[in-house]
Amino acid sequence: MEKNSKIYVAGHKGLVGSAIWKQLSESGYTNLIGRTSKELNLMNADVTEKFFEDEKPEYVFLAAAYVGGIMANNTYRADFIYNNLQIQQNVIYQSYKHNVKKLLFLGSTCIYPKEAHQPINETELLTDILEYTNEPYAIAKIAGIKLCESFNIQYGTNFISVMPTNLYGPNDNFDLEKSHVLPAMIRKIHLANSLMNNDWETVRKDLDKRPVEGISGSHSNEAIESILAKYGILKDRVELWGTGKPMREFLWSEDMADACIFLMENINFTDVTADKKEIRNTHINIGTGKDLTIKDLAFLIAGEINFSGNILFDDSKPDGTMRKLVDVSKLNSLGWKHNVEIENGVKEMYNWYINNLV
């Protein structure tokens, strides 16, 4: 990519897309294109085609997706598979049709089997059944990988796929129903700590910024306490889903952006297909190669927030996959390694959250 290359970041307001946009800008790329979902509905094939005809991007980062945590994935199963398939096929096809020089498709490590060997190498794809709770989303992402591979094989395009581990960072989603585990945990413990300290000003500020099921800071104390209790947030404790035993790997979103830009600048599809009789598993894992239990994560966050209440786990709720640590040897061999460790990342994440409540 040249510094004046026309680069389209699909999903530039989301967690990953905003980090990619920020880093591209700071690295001197001057011709960036971004559209919000209201400005450009990527699920609409005609609208997407017109955008590519008008803008003619040379490079595409496909970070737009319909995402959420375990509860959202299991509840809105049709939305997760349909919406993601629509977005992917429209952007990837139009990138082929309009001669995009290179595209980077962002998937997720949920593409791997529930019982995959640990750490999970790229070759584990399609070797066993998926975790049930996020199967629709995973199948959509697998389809995205295969779409990129198939266009490359048949038409000679240069579309690469990356599979990030669990991401967190600035502009994350803190919705209590739809967010991923780490931002949800930060918000829950932050609110429980505020309730414990009888700090209603902070509680109301939080709910004004992000209402919960229509309950904002303008509602009564009783209404606020009632809705927060539904999500396991009480004055003396926080109740979290599952046993706390599953192990998870977390990657700072700005590290993820750095890896994506590194790959776009330095790695082509042909670099990951050398000496292969059958072209498959060309995607690249992006992660830290380190993990911790959900319970340990909860206590790490509680320590950062200075929360002295109890942290309880509801084992009647699903755990999801018990371990999902990725093998990052392919990425490391290509020349990239993460920078931010989870301890510093949690500190930065919480600081960002409390500084963006107004």
N, C-alpha and C positions, 0 to 999 in steps of 0.2 A: 504494500500500500504506500502511495505517495502522500505527503502531508496535505496536498490539495485534492486528493481523490474524493469522489462523492460517496459517502458512506451512510447507509441507512441502518439505524438502530431500531429494530422493531421491538416495542415494549420499553422505550427509553425512560419511562417514568417509574418502572417497577424496580424491584430490589436489584436484580442483575443488570438490567438495561441502563438504569441510572448510574450505576458504578462504571459500566463500560463507557457511557457518554462522558462522564466526568474525567475518566482517565485518558480517553482519546483527546479531549479538549486540552488537558494539562500536558499531553505529549506533543501538542502542536498541530493536530489535525484540525483543519479549518473549514471543512465542507461537509458538516454533519447534517443529516436529515432525521427528524423525529416527528411522529404524529401520535397524539393520544388516541385512545379507543373511541372517543367521541368524534374526533376529527377523521379517523380512518378505521372503518369496521373491517378488520382482516378476515372475518368470517364470510364476508360478501365477496364472491369471486369477481364480479364486474367492477366493484369499487377498487379492489386490490389491483386489478389489471390496469385501470385508468391511472392509479397512482404510479405504477411502474412506467407506464407510457409517458406520463408527464415529467417525472423526476429523473428517470434513467439512472438509478444508483449503480455504481461500479462494484461496491462491496456491501454485503448484508450481514448483520448480526441478528439472528432470529432468536430474540430473547422474549418475545411476546408469548404468553401462555395463560391458561386458566388454571390457577394453582390454589392450594390450601393444605391444611393439616389432615390428620387421620380422620377426624370427625367429619370434616367437609368432604373428603374423598369418598368416605363410605356412605354418606347421605345423598350427595349429588352425583351419583355414578354416571348417569346419562349425560349430564352437563360436562363432566370431566373428559369423557371420551369424545363426545361429538364436537365440543368447542375446540379442543386441541387439534383434532384431526382436520377440522375446517381451516384453522389458522395456518397449520403447517403446509397442507397441500396447496393452499392459495399462494403463500409466499414462496415456497420452493419451486412451484411450477412457473410462476411469473419471473423468478430469478433465472430459470432456464430459458424461458421464452425471450427475455430481454437481455440475454448475454451478460449476466452478472459475472464478473471475473472470479469471485470467490464468495462463498457463503459459509457462515459458521452457525450450525444448529445446536441449540442448547437443550439437552434432555435432562435426565435425572437418574440417579443410581437405583431408583425403585424399579428400573427395567430388569433387574437381576432376580433370579429365583429366590424364594423365601429361604431355602436351605442351601444357598450358594456357599462354596468353599470360601473360607476367610484367610487372608484378605481377598476381596473379590477381583479377580482378573477379568479383563475384557472378554476372554474366551468363555466365561460362564453364561453369556447371553443365550437364552432359549434352550438351556439344558435341563430345566425342570419347571414346576409350577410357580406362579407368582404369589406374593402376599395378597390375600383376598381383599383387604380393605382398600388398597389403592390399585387394584388390577386394571380398571378402565383407564386410568391416567397412564399407567405403565405401558399398556398396549398401544396407546396413542403415541407415546414417545418412541417405542420400538418401531412403530410404523414410520416415524420421522427419520430414524436412522436408516431404515431400509429404503425409504424414498430417496434420501441423499445418495446412498450407495448405488441404487439402481440408475439414477440419472447419470452418475459418474461413469458407470460401466457402459451404459447404452449410448450416451451422448457426449461423453468426455468433459463433463462439467467438473468444477473443482469445489465440491461441497464437502465440508468436514463436520463431524459431529463430536460434541464433548458431553460427558456425563458428570456433572458436578455432584458432590456429596451434599449433605444438608447445609444450606447457606443461611447466613445471618448478616445483618449490617444496616447502615443508614437506609432509610426509606422502606424498611421492612413492614410487613402487615401485622398489626397488633390486634386485629379483630378477634374477640374471644371465641367466636364460633368457627372462624375460617383460617386462623393463623397457624403457622408451624409451631413446633414445640418450644423452641427457645424464646422467640418473642412473646408467645403466650405466657410462658413461665415468668418472664421479666415483668410483664404487666400485672399478672396475678399477684406476685409477691410484692410488687410496688404498692398495689392497692391495699392488700392485706396489712402491710406495714403502716400505711396511712391511716387505715381504720383502727389499728392497734394504738396508734399515737393520737387518736381522735382528731386527726388533721383533715377536717372536712373540706377545707379550702382546696387542698391538693386533690382530694377525691372528686370534687365537683369540677375542677379544672380538667381532670383526666376525662371525665364523662362528657364534658362539653366538647372536647376535641374528638372523642370517639364514643358516641352513645352506644349503649348495649341494649339491643332489642327496643329501641325507641326511648330508653330511659337516659336522660341527660343530667347534667349538674343542676338543672332547675327543678328537678323533682324532689320529693320529700326524702328525708333520711331513711324512712321506712321502705320506700319504694326502691331506693338505691341499694340498701342492704339486702333486700329481697332478691333483686336481679343478680347482684354479685354472688350471693349465696348459691344461686343456681349453677354458677360456674366455679364453685368451690373456693370462693374468696370470702373469708370471715374475719372477725376481729382478732381471733387468737390462732388462726391456722389457715393453711392453704391445702386444698384437696386436689390431687393430680390424678390423671387417668393411668391405669395399669399398675404394675408391680414396682416400677422404678428400676427393674433389673435389665431391661434392654440396653444395649450399648450403641451409641451413636457417635459419628464423626461429624465435626462442624468446620466449615470453611468460611472465613471472613469474605464478604461479597467483593471487597476491593481487591483481595488476592485473586478471586475468581476472574474479575475483570482483567487483571494483569496477565493471567494465564491465557485468557481468550485473545487478547491483543498480541501476545507473544506468538501464539499459534497462527493467527492470521498473518502476521508479518513474516513468519519463518517456515511454516510447515504446510505442505500441499497434500492432497489426497494420495498422490503417488508415493509420498514418503512413508505412508502407513500400509501400503499394499505390496511392497517389494517382496519378491520370491513367493508369492501366494498363488497356488493353483486355483483355489476357490476364494473369491474376494468376499470376506465377511469379517465381522468383529473389527471394523476399521475405526470405530469410535475410540475416544481417548478419555479415560477417567481423570477427573480433577478433584483432588482432595489433599489431606494432610498426611494420611497414612497413620493417624492416631485417633483413638476414640476413648470415651468414658461412659459410665452408666448414666441413665436419666436421673437417678437418685443423686449421684455425685454432681451432676450439672445443677440440680435444684439447690443443693447446699452451697455450691460455688456462687450462684446468683444470690441466694439469701445472705451470704457473707458480704457480697458487694453492696447490697442494699441495707445491711445491718438489721435484717429481720430476725427477731428472736422468738417468733411464734413457732408452732408445730408445722411440719410438712408431712402430710399423710398421703398414702397411695391407695386408690380404689381398685382392688384387683378384680372387681366384677367387670371392669372396662377392659377393652382389648389393648394388648401391648404392641401389636404389629410385629414386624420382624425382630427377632431377638438380637441380632447383630448385623451390621451393615457397614463394614470397614472396607474401603476400596484399596486395591493394589495400584499404587501410583508409579510403579517402576517404568512404565512406558513413557509417561509424561516427564519423569525425572531424567530419563535417558535422552529425551529430546531437548533438555536444557532448562527446565523450569522447576522451581520448588517454592512452596508457600513461605510466607514471612510471619504472619500473625498467629500466635498461639491462643488457645481458647481463653486462658486467664486474662490476657490483655484485651481480647476481643469482647468478652462480657463487660469489662469495665468501659470500653469505648461505646458499646451498644447501649448500656444503661445511661451513660452521659448524654448520648444522642437523644434517647427517648425523653428524658426529663427536660432537655433543652428545646424540645420541639412540641411542647404541650400547648403553646400559644401561637 
